[in-house]
Amino acid sequence: MPPRLYLDLHILQSVPPSNLNRDDAGTPKHALFGGARRARVSSQAWKRATRKAWAQEQPKADHATRTKRIASLLADTLKESEDLSDTDAARLATALLAPLGITPSQKKEEETAYLLFFGHRQLQGIAQLVQGRGQELLQFDDADLAKELADLKVDEELMQSHPLEVALFGRMVANRAALNVDASVQVAHALSTHAVETEFDYYTAVDDENERGETGAGMIGTVEFNSSTLYRYATVNIPYLHSNLGGTSDTQQATAEAVEGFTTAFVKSMPTGHQNSFAHRTLPHLVIAALRTDQPINLVSAFEKPLHTRTGAAEKSAELLAGEAQAIKETWGSAPERVFATYSPMSEGPTRALTEVFGASTSFPQLTSGLRESTLTWLRDGTL
């Protein structure tokens, strides 16, 4: 297999008045870029939205979870599989996890000291290490129980059969490097292609039980918001993804399907901040999926000079994106091996620019199926 293959996803998406991702003061997140204040949506917010969208399409057994409650979840599993009381199940779960350095939090006994990202199948695998021995093991005191469990390969269960979410987004355990999983996906902070200003929605709520003649609001408040055309970018290291899923010929199909599934989930997902107030869910104007064998390339520099327009930002942003991709090709000699494009109908100029650089638009299902087939061909034959 050739050593490198990256999937770069470039997305332009307009969002109406909204507060997708706010800071500690409730203000929509922003960033200075090119000397102008831009709307920003953090990579963490969009990765979580992607994970949630992904999980909706997967069987529950294949889900992953990131939680401080692994001990209580394992105890629930042991309680059912080994027919134990709550107290005994909790004791056995704590003993099983102790060699990993996963200890109870000092603040909440039912939680561990840090978040751990793992799959439900991996938790079942840990429980199966003591299958049928639960009652026997609980006869030992704590010291002898630890010795009995010392040879069990609990960490190996957490390092095999990774759910797709862990294979994609990785896992970092500060005090147990052996449990780390390198992420195969990197997600940029989404930025508006133009400058934005934060606005304020002043609202009131009326008390429905007010008597006639009673005036005044039952509640008043403000919500900050902005609206923008966002440039979104993510890249997938396909060899890393294949390795995280097992790295064998048997996992090639799963890897190709994961590329397709991640693309669908990332493109269609949306952070949920204040969604009931703004109903901000939109679909992109443009999606470019580029398969590269040199390096990932974020095209955000197309918008380093903020766009100024009174007639909409989407078409001009698309034209600038195509121009940046072409400039990189001509300046650096760096071009994708394959490109798949889906974009909305636009004026003649932007459409011509997009077609010349990225090719004609196809439907989004054709884009994702093309990615799947190209990935599978590369994994099997080393060609695109």
Helices and strands as residue ranges (DSSP letters): E 6-18, E 30-33, E 36-41, H 43-56, G 60-62, E 64-67, H 70-82, H 86-97, G 98-100, E 116-119, H 120-128, H 134-137, H 142-149, H 154-157, H 164-169, G 177-179, E 185-187, E 190-192, E 199-205, E 219-237, H 238-244, G 249-251, H 252-268, H 275-278, E 286-292, G 300-303, H 314-332, E 338-343, H 348-358, H 364-381
